[in-house]
Amino acid sequence: MAFLTTQITFTLSFCFCSSFFFFFIQNFLSFLYLVWYGRFRGLLGLKKLRVLDLSRNDINSSQLLCVCILIIIKACGLKYLSKLEVLNQERNSLMGGIPSIIGTLSYLKSLSLGYNNLNGSSSMEGLCKLNLEELDLSLPACLNNLTSLHLLDLSANDFWGTILSSFFSNLKSLEYISLSYNHFEGSIYFGSLFNHFRLEVFELSSNNKFLKVKIENPTGSFPLFQLKILRLSNCTLNWPSQVVPNFLLSQYDLRVVDFGYNNMIGEVPTWLLANNTKLEYLSFESNNLTGVLDLGSSSIPTCLPPFIGSIFPRLVVLYLFGNALQGNIPSSMGDMEQLGSLDFLHDTLSKKSNLTWLFALYLDNNNLWGEISRGFFNSSYLILLDISSDSLMGQIPDWIGDFLDLSTLIFSRNYLDALGTRILSRNYLDGGVLTRFCKLNELHFLDLSHNKISTTLPPCANLTNMKFLHLESNEITRPTPHVLAEATSLVTLNLRDNKLSSPIPLWISLLSKLRVLLLKGNQLEDSIPLHLCQLKSISILDLSHNHLSESIPPCLDNDFWKRKIEFITKSRYKSYMGNILYFMSGLDLSMNKLTSVIPPKIGNLSGIHTLNLSYNQLIGSIPQTFSNLKEIESLDLSHNGLTDHILAQMVELNFLTVFIVAHNNLSGKTPKRKFQFATFEQISYEGNPLLCGLPLERSWTPTSAPLAVKPTVSNNRENSSWKAIFLWGYFSLLELLLPRCSFISLKRVSLFFS
């Protein structure tokens, strides 16, 4: 068997402006055929070629190359590729229909055209004549005739519509079916697959609950297959009974089971666990299962049995958060030598256990109590530890520094103390306790928020690899400059709600990779320093609720705010899927003592999404450049001394959802009530006596001229809508930046900053 992988880049830019160019292009392609024929003569001479892999070449950037290859193949009558059995053109951004010429490759058994932009079913009719065994794309109805097909993968597309259960009726050779991550609707009867005795993998996850999956067989019969992988998360399962499918009683070889986000009710399926001793992954996330989990000799209601570790020694992932389990974590779980990730979020488990092979342990938001025992964390592989929001007490132990590979550590919201005295509040740690972290050179995520820390980190701390440092709501008065100045990898720095005073320190300008800087709620004074403008990667800057004065530096016209970046989401145990979010950025200077005019350059931040300058002493007019804020979603200029009129061009800001200019000295007519501005009510404009027009009660006339009234400035108001948008952007950026190995999700991160 010969293998050939080719990577060719050929770029040609042209434009189809009218049908006049069609004749020219047709002749031009004929010319290129003659040119490329010589280059591909070696390919066409491979008479025994059986595998051709052209995947991941981004052929769409050279549409012409793809066309030329097909022309050459067609011209040669396929006699040189007549033995081709495998053709792979994945991830090439191909568009349009599938070329009918592929339908003549009679020996073809495996065709992969996944992750392209192909459409239309009529162009796929030719595939029905093939004897395919593997196919990765969307299917027309006639493909029900492919009785030799053993692999069917339609996952990770945007397919919609109904799936007919009868479609699979003739495909008795199927071993693998994946329909996950689409937008299918209607209902599908899983019982139609019960006679497919070869089936081992069935995946139908994340279809946004629009697809109802009926599994129970009214005749009481059981399937002929033995599944190894079953993923049915985030779909409407067994509606309306919503019980765990009883056909699983006949399954004894399961390795992966995912029933997350299905709102299933009833008892924990003891029989599922007992029958499948090779189980490696089990998820009942976000269901409503209760009752007795009876394994071995245990019959304790809603409790994990003491012998669970000996019954499931090969379990790799145990995912039970969001249920109603109670009681102790059994010591036998220390026998689960392959258990790598354990999650009990929002259960009420208490006590401790000996878990020696864990690399990720989530025990946050439970009812764990007592002192932190070394036996509980006896894993030399631990890289993530989250025991926040529990009822632990005592000091952070010295041995925490022995986990040299630990990269994410979260201790916030417990009853820990610094001096051995029990203090019943969140955490009450001081700087002396922080010496425990000096050995953790690999630490990149540290959350010590909501404590009584008066300094940041001890001089012995090594922050070379630190990326996310959260010290919110402490009593820090003066950070350790030389320690933080060496944290050149920092991406987010959260020092909100501390007691920082004096000017913003110079060492912040040395953090060249910093994207999120949160200094809200301190006692910072003086002006906004020019050295902040050296943070060329900054995207979220919050200096609100301080005592900053003087003018806004024009150099905040940061080029980074003008760009868009790609955010990539991830599901918890899957790789990045490549979904793109718009770049979210925010600037909050509210609740300070800033004076002078708003720099016109601020209006050049065309990519900014949130801007809050409220509760200052700004004067002058709204800059004309603000009409360039095309991505703006929230704009708050309220409680200042702004004059002149509101820009009429601002009605073209199509994404604006929060707009507040209340309590200024603005005059003239309010903007036209159209587009987004039709949604803004009187509260957006009130407190401007010279302002007239809807939605204000004062109608506008050319002669209307009420006396100006100096706006009042209060220090007890913060716009909640703006805050919500600002935090959404923060979490979006954080999700992008969190490394894959941390397995930490936004629903958890949001707890740290609430």
Secondary structure as GFF3:
##gff-version 3
##sequence-region A 1 754
A	DSSP	beta_strand	2	5	.	.	.	ID=ss1
A	DSSP	three_ten_helix	19	21	.	.	.	ID=ss2
A	DSSP	alpha_helix	22	39	.	.	.	ID=ss3
A	DSSP	alpha_helix	41	44	.	.	.	ID=ss4
A	DSSP	beta_strand	49	53	.	.	.	ID=ss5
A	DSSP	three_ten_helix	59	62	.	.	.	ID=ss6
A	DSSP	alpha_helix	63	75	.	.	.	ID=ss7
A	DSSP	beta_strand	86	88	.	.	.	ID=ss8
A	DSSP	beta_strand	95	96	.	.	.	ID=ss9
A	DSSP	three_ten_helix	100	104	.	.	.	ID=ss10
A	DSSP	beta_strand	110	112	.	.	.	ID=ss11
A	DSSP	beta_strand	117	118	.	.	.	ID=ss12
A	DSSP	three_ten_helix	122	129	.	.	.	ID=ss13
A	DSSP	beta_strand	134	136	.	.	.	ID=ss14
A	DSSP	three_ten_helix	141	145	.	.	.	ID=ss15
A	DSSP	beta_strand	151	153	.	.	.	ID=ss16
A	DSSP	beta_strand	160	162	.	.	.	ID=ss17
A	DSSP	three_ten_helix	165	168	.	.	.	ID=ss18
A	DSSP	beta_strand	176	178	.	.	.	ID=ss19
A	DSSP	beta_strand	183	189	.	.	.	ID=ss20
A	DSSP	three_ten_helix	190	193	.	.	.	ID=ss21
A	DSSP	beta_strand	201	203	.	.	.	ID=ss22
A	DSSP	beta_strand	211	214	.	.	.	ID=ss23
A	DSSP	beta_strand	229	231	.	.	.	ID=ss24
A	DSSP	beta_strand	236	237	.	.	.	ID=ss25
A	DSSP	three_ten_helix	246	250	.	.	.	ID=ss26
A	DSSP	beta_strand	256	258	.	.	.	ID=ss27
A	DSSP	beta_strand	265	267	.	.	.	ID=ss28
A	DSSP	alpha_helix	270	275	.	.	.	ID=ss29
A	DSSP	beta_strand	281	283	.	.	.	ID=ss30
A	DSSP	beta_strand	288	290	.	.	.	ID=ss31
A	DSSP	alpha_helix	308	311	.	.	.	ID=ss32
A	DSSP	beta_strand	317	319	.	.	.	ID=ss33
A	DSSP	beta_strand	326	328	.	.	.	ID=ss34
A	DSSP	three_ten_helix	331	335	.	.	.	ID=ss35
A	DSSP	beta_strand	341	343	.	.	.	ID=ss36
A	DSSP	beta_strand	348	350	.	.	.	ID=ss37
A	DSSP	beta_strand	360	362	.	.	.	ID=ss38
A	DSSP	beta_strand	369	371	.	.	.	ID=ss39
A	DSSP	three_ten_helix	374	377	.	.	.	ID=ss40
A	DSSP	beta_strand	384	386	.	.	.	ID=ss41
A	DSSP	beta_strand	391	394	.	.	.	ID=ss42
A	DSSP	three_ten_helix	398	402	.	.	.	ID=ss43
A	DSSP	beta_strand	408	410	.	.	.	ID=ss44
A	DSSP	beta_strand	415	416	.	.	.	ID=ss45
A	DSSP	three_ten_helix	431	437	.	.	.	ID=ss46
A	DSSP	beta_strand	445	447	.	.	.	ID=ss47
A	DSSP	beta_strand	468	470	.	.	.	ID=ss48
A	DSSP	alpha_helix	481	485	.	.	.	ID=ss49
A	DSSP	beta_strand	492	494	.	.	.	ID=ss50
A	DSSP	beta_strand	501	502	.	.	.	ID=ss51
A	DSSP	three_ten_helix	506	510	.	.	.	ID=ss52
A	DSSP	beta_strand	516	518	.	.	.	ID=ss53
A	DSSP	beta_strand	523	524	.	.	.	ID=ss54
A	DSSP	three_ten_helix	530	534	.	.	.	ID=ss55
A	DSSP	beta_strand	540	542	.	.	.	ID=ss56
A	DSSP	beta_strand	549	550	.	.	.	ID=ss57
A	DSSP	three_ten_helix	554	556	.	.	.	ID=ss58
A	DSSP	three_ten_helix	559	562	.	.	.	ID=ss59
A	DSSP	beta_strand	567	570	.	.	.	ID=ss60
A	DSSP	beta_strand	576	581	.	.	.	ID=ss61
A	DSSP	beta_strand	586	588	.	.	.	ID=ss62
A	DSSP	beta_strand	593	594	.	.	.	ID=ss63
A	DSSP	three_ten_helix	600	604	.	.	.	ID=ss64
A	DSSP	beta_strand	610	612	.	.	.	ID=ss65
A	DSSP	beta_strand	619	620	.	.	.	ID=ss66
A	DSSP	three_ten_helix	624	628	.	.	.	ID=ss67
A	DSSP	beta_strand	634	636	.	.	.	ID=ss68
A	DSSP	beta_strand	641	642	.	.	.	ID=ss69
A	DSSP	three_ten_helix	648	652	.	.	.	ID=ss70
A	DSSP	beta_strand	658	660	.	.	.	ID=ss71
A	DSSP	beta_strand	667	669	.	.	.	ID=ss72
A	DSSP	three_ten_helix	675	679	.	.	.	ID=ss73
A	DSSP	three_ten_helix	682	684	.	.	.	ID=ss74
A	DSSP	beta_strand	690	692	.	.	.	ID=ss75
A	DSSP	alpha_helix	720	737	.	.	.	ID=ss76
A	DSSP	three_ten_helix	740	742	.	.	.	ID=ss77
A	DSSP	alpha_helix	746	752	.	.	.	ID=ss78
###
